[in-house]
Amino acid sequence: MKLLAAAAMLATTALAADLNPVKDAGPYVPSPQSVVADMLRYADVGPNDFLIDLGSGDGRIVLTAAKVFGARGFGVDIKEDLVKRANEAAQKEGVADRVKFVKQDLFKTDISPATVVTMYLLPDTVNMLKDKFLTELKPGTRIVSHDYPLTGWIPEKYLQMDLEDKIQISGVTTTLIYLYIVPAKVAGKWEARMPPAIAKQPASLTLKQQLTRVSGSLRLDGRDVPLEDVRLRGEHLSFRLVGRKGEFSGTVKDGAIDGMIDGKTPWSAAFRG
């Protein structure tokens, strides 16, 4: 409840500025209810989640997340009549203690409390939000976009299906759902502590990053060994060393990586810039 109250307070600031949004996100077009359910299932939404819907319209995504999946959250929309309708629906359906809808410019909304962000917005609006997502969202936050991708991001999951309900919306049956995971920031040099069997001297891990694409090398006993099979999913990093056995996995948090080699031997690294 404290998180919902705090998030609602953040979302209700600067209402006067909402009358002049950063960008017109386009007309309200609702996602078919079947797509709403698929979006939430695809993102594994559950009772521990706080969902923020950008351009929430009549509130159906947030309301379904609360009623069916047990989540909390809020929606923002620039149109006052839609916000009013969504709040009335929350009262009627008995979830007003867990969800709220606010008249707000989505570009000016603080989305940092979210564990899940959903949207059905025009392609240019979706891509204008990319920097905001990386700046405000915590690593591991799930982003679900209906129909339009985040250019340059690799989706964690991608679903394409045909729905007759979409014909009246877009003129075609094709429906796309993209799921993205906000990546941790790992680029730079790390001082690594390895078991003696891996390195007799202090090791240095160098990582290069482009969103979820990561490459690099591990300097062991004066020799650079390239990384392969590098994967970054939220805070979870894994890789192998070229020509060597064993998978390195770890969690990135607060300038440190703590992990295991093949799930048995610990290793760690500290960020050095």
C-alpha positions as CSV (number, residue, x, y, z in Angstrom):
1,M,0.0,0.0,0.0
2,K,2.9,2.4,0.8
3,L,4.4,1.8,-2.6
4,L,1.1,2.5,-4.4
5,A,0.5,5.7,-2.4
6,A,4.0,6.9,-3.1
7,A,3.8,6.1,-6.8
8,A,0.3,7.8,-7.1
9,M,1.7,10.9,-5.4
10,L,4.6,11.0,-8.0
11,A,2.2,10.4,-10.8
12,T,-0.1,13.3,-9.8
13,T,2.5,16.0,-9.7
14,A,2.7,18.8,-12.3
15,L,-0.9,18.2,-13.5
16,A,-0.9,21.7,-15.1
17,A,1.9,20.7,-17.3
18,D,-0.1,17.7,-18.5
19,L,-2.2,20.0,-20.6
20,N,0.8,20.5,-22.8
21,P,2.2,17.0,-23.3
22,V,5.7,16.5,-24.6
23,K,4.3,14.7,-27.6
24,D,0.8,13.7,-28.7
25,A,0.8,10.0,-28.3
26,G,-2.1,9.6,-30.8
27,P,-5.8,8.6,-30.4
28,Y,-6.9,6.1,-27.9
29,V,-7.1,2.7,-29.3
30,P,-7.8,-0.1,-26.8
31,S,-6.0,-3.5,-26.9
32,P,-8.5,-6.3,-27.3
33,Q,-9.2,-8.0,-23.9
34,S,-7.7,-11.3,-25.2
35,V,-4.4,-9.4,-26.0
36,V,-4.4,-7.8,-22.6
37,A,-4.5,-11.2,-20.9
38,D,-1.8,-12.5,-23.2
39,M,0.4,-9.5,-22.5
40,L,0.2,-10.1,-18.7
41,R,0.7,-13.8,-19.0
42,Y,3.7,-13.3,-21.3
43,A,5.3,-11.1,-18.7
44,D,4.6,-13.5,-15.8
45,V,2.7,-10.8,-13.9
46,G,1.8,-11.8,-10.3
47,P,0.9,-10.5,-6.8
48,N,4.4,-9.2,-6.2
49,D,4.4,-6.9,-9.2
50,F,3.8,-3.2,-9.5
51,L,2.5,-2.5,-13.1
52,I,2.5,0.9,-14.8
53,D,0.5,1.3,-18.0
54,L,1.5,4.2,-20.2
55,G,-1.5,5.5,-22.1
56,S,-3.9,3.5,-20.0
57,G,-7.2,4.5,-21.7
58,D,-10.1,2.9,-20.0
59,G,-7.7,1.1,-17.6
60,R,-8.3,-2.4,-18.9
61,I,-4.6,-3.6,-18.6
62,V,-4.1,-2.3,-15.0
63,L,-7.6,-3.5,-14.0
64,T,-7.0,-7.0,-15.4
65,A,-3.5,-7.1,-13.8
66,A,-5.2,-6.4,-10.4
67,K,-8.3,-8.6,-10.7
68,V,-6.8,-11.7,-12.5
69,F,-3.2,-11.6,-11.6
70,G,-3.2,-9.9,-8.1
71,A,-0.8,-7.1,-9.1
72,R,-0.9,-3.5,-8.0
73,G,-0.1,-0.4,-10.0
74,F,-1.4,2.7,-11.8
75,G,-2.1,3.9,-15.3
76,V,-1.6,7.4,-16.8
77,D,-3.5,9.0,-19.7
78,I,-3.7,12.6,-21.0
79,K,-7.5,12.3,-21.5
80,E,-9.5,13.3,-18.4
81,D,-12.6,11.4,-19.4
82,L,-10.7,8.1,-19.8
83,V,-9.0,8.6,-16.4
84,K,-12.3,9.2,-14.8
85,R,-13.9,6.1,-16.4
86,A,-10.9,3.9,-15.4
87,N,-11.1,5.1,-11.7
88,E,-14.8,4.5,-11.6
89,A,-14.2,1.0,-13.0
90,A,-11.6,0.4,-10.3
91,Q,-14.2,1.3,-7.6
92,K,-16.9,-0.8,-9.2
93,E,-14.7,-3.8,-9.6
94,G,-13.3,-3.6,-6.0
95,V,-9.6,-3.0,-6.8
96,A,-9.4,0.8,-6.1
97,D,-7.2,0.0,-3.1
98,R,-4.6,-1.5,-5.4
99,V,-4.8,0.5,-8.6
100,K,-5.2,4.2,-9.5
101,F,-5.4,6.2,-12.7
102,V,-4.0,9.7,-13.2
103,K,-4.2,12.4,-15.8
104,Q,-0.5,12.8,-16.7
105,D,1.9,13.2,-19.6
106,L,3.4,9.7,-19.9
107,F,6.8,11.3,-20.7
108,K,6.8,13.2,-17.4
109,T,5.6,10.2,-15.3
110,D,8.0,8.7,-12.8
111,I,8.1,5.1,-13.7
112,S,10.8,4.0,-11.3
113,P,8.5,2.0,-9.0
114,A,7.5,-0.4,-11.8
115,T,8.4,-4.0,-12.0
116,V,6.3,-4.2,-15.2
117,V,5.6,-1.5,-17.8
118,T,2.9,-2.0,-20.5
119,M,2.1,0.1,-23.5
120,Y,0.1,0.2,-26.8
121,L,1.5,3.3,-28.4
122,L,2.5,4.6,-31.8
123,P,5.9,3.4,-33.0
124,D,7.6,6.8,-32.7
125,T,6.2,7.3,-29.2
126,V,7.5,3.8,-28.2
127,N,11.0,4.6,-29.4
128,M,11.0,8.1,-27.7
129,L,10.7,6.3,-24.4
130,K,13.8,4.2,-24.8
131,D,16.1,6.5,-22.9
132,K,13.5,7.0,-20.2
133,F,13.3,3.2,-19.7
134,L,17.1,2.9,-19.3
135,T,17.3,5.9,-17.0
136,E,14.4,5.2,-14.6
137,L,13.7,1.5,-14.6
138,K,15.6,-1.0,-12.4
139,P,17.4,-3.9,-14.1
140,G,15.1,-6.8,-14.5
141,T,12.0,-4.7,-15.0
142,R,9.8,-6.2,-17.7
143,I,8.5,-4.0,-20.6
144,V,5.6,-5.3,-22.7
145,S,4.7,-3.6,-25.9
146,H,1.7,-4.4,-28.1
147,D,2.4,-4.4,-31.8
148,Y,5.4,-2.0,-31.9
149,P,9.0,-3.0,-30.9
150,L,11.8,-1.0,-29.2
151,T,14.2,-0.4,-32.1
152,G,17.6,-1.8,-31.3
153,W,16.5,-3.9,-28.3
154,I,16.5,-7.7,-28.5
155,P,13.2,-9.0,-27.1
156,E,13.3,-11.6,-24.4
157,K,10.1,-13.1,-26.0
158,Y,8.2,-12.4,-29.1
159,L,4.7,-13.6,-29.9
160,Q,2.8,-13.2,-33.2
161,M,-0.8,-14.3,-33.6
162,D,-3.9,-13.6,-35.7
163,L,-7.0,-12.1,-34.0
164,E,-10.2,-11.1,-35.7
165,D,-10.7,-8.4,-33.0
166,K,-7.8,-6.5,-34.5
167,I,-9.4,-5.9,-37.9
168,Q,-11.6,-3.0,-36.5
169,I,-8.4,-1.5,-34.9
170,S,-5.7,-1.9,-37.5
171,G,-7.4,-3.4,-40.5
172,V,-5.4,-6.6,-40.2
173,T,-5.6,-9.6,-37.9
174,T,-1.8,-9.6,-37.1
175,T,-1.1,-9.1,-33.4
176,L,2.4,-8.8,-32.0
177,I,3.6,-8.8,-28.4
178,Y,7.1,-7.9,-27.4
179,L,8.6,-8.6,-24.0
180,Y,11.9,-6.9,-23.0
181,I,14.0,-7.1,-19.8
182,V,15.8,-3.9,-18.7
183,P,19.5,-4.8,-18.6
184,A,22.0,-4.0,-15.8
185,K,24.9,-1.7,-16.8
186,V,28.0,-3.8,-17.0
187,A,30.3,-2.0,-19.5
188,G,33.8,-1.2,-18.2
189,K,36.6,-2.8,-16.2
190,W,36.1,-5.1,-13.3
191,E,38.6,-6.5,-10.8
192,A,37.8,-10.2,-10.6
193,R,38.5,-12.7,-7.9
194,M,38.9,-16.2,-9.3
195,P,39.7,-19.5,-7.7
196,P,43.3,-20.6,-7.9
197,A,42.4,-23.3,-10.5
198,I,41.4,-20.4,-12.8
199,A,44.0,-17.8,-12.1
200,K,47.0,-17.5,-9.8
201,Q,47.1,-13.7,-10.1
202,P,44.4,-11.1,-9.8
203,A,42.2,-11.2,-12.9
204,S,40.6,-8.3,-14.9
205,L,37.3,-8.6,-16.6
206,T,36.6,-6.1,-19.4
207,L,33.0,-5.8,-20.7
208,K,31.6,-3.9,-23.7
209,Q,27.8,-3.4,-23.8
210,Q,25.1,-2.4,-26.3
211,L,21.9,-2.8,-24.3
212,T,21.6,-6.6,-23.9
213,R,24.5,-7.4,-26.2
214,V,27.7,-7.9,-24.2
215,S,31.2,-9.0,-25.2
216,G,34.6,-8.8,-23.6
217,S,37.6,-10.7,-22.2
218,L,39.0,-11.9,-19.0
219,R,42.7,-11.3,-18.4
220,L,44.2,-14.3,-16.6
221,D,47.8,-14.5,-15.5
222,G,48.8,-11.9,-18.1
223,R,46.8,-13.3,-21.0
224,D,43.5,-12.1,-22.4
225,V,40.9,-14.8,-22.9
226,P,37.8,-13.8,-25.0
227,L,34.3,-14.4,-23.6
228,E,31.8,-16.4,-25.5
229,D,28.1,-17.3,-25.1
230,V,27.7,-14.0,-23.1
231,R,24.1,-13.5,-21.9
232,L,22.7,-10.6,-19.9
233,R,19.1,-10.9,-18.6
234,G,18.3,-8.1,-16.2
235,E,20.9,-8.4,-13.4
236,H,21.9,-11.9,-14.4
237,L,25.1,-12.3,-16.4
238,S,26.6,-15.5,-17.7
239,F,29.5,-16.4,-20.0
240,R,32.1,-19.0,-21.0
241,L,35.8,-18.6,-21.8
242,V,37.0,-19.5,-25.2
243,G,38.9,-22.8,-25.1
244,R,38.0,-23.6,-21.5
245,K,35.3,-25.5,-19.7
246,G,32.9,-24.1,-17.3
247,E,30.1,-21.5,-17.2
248,F,30.4,-18.4,-15.2
249,S,27.2,-16.9,-13.9
250,G,26.5,-14.1,-11.5
251,T,24.3,-11.3,-10.3
252,V,25.2,-7.7,-11.0
253,K,24.3,-5.3,-8.2
254,D,25.7,-2.1,-6.6
255,G,28.9,-2.2,-8.5
256,A,29.7,-5.9,-7.9
257,I,29.2,-9.3,-9.5
258,D,28.7,-12.3,-7.2
259,G,28.4,-15.7,-8.9
260,M,29.4,-19.3,-9.3
261,I,31.3,-21.3,-11.8
262,D,29.2,-24.3,-12.9
263,G,27.1,-23.6,-9.9
264,K,29.8,-24.9,-7.5
265,T,32.8,-22.6,-7.2
266,P,32.3,-19.0,-6.2
267,W,33.8,-16.0,-8.1
268,S,33.2,-12.3,-7.8
269,A,34.2,-8.9,-9.4
270,A,34.2,-5.3,-8.4
271,F,33.6,-2.4,-10.8
272,R,36.7,-0.2,-11.4
273,G,35.4,2.1,-14.1
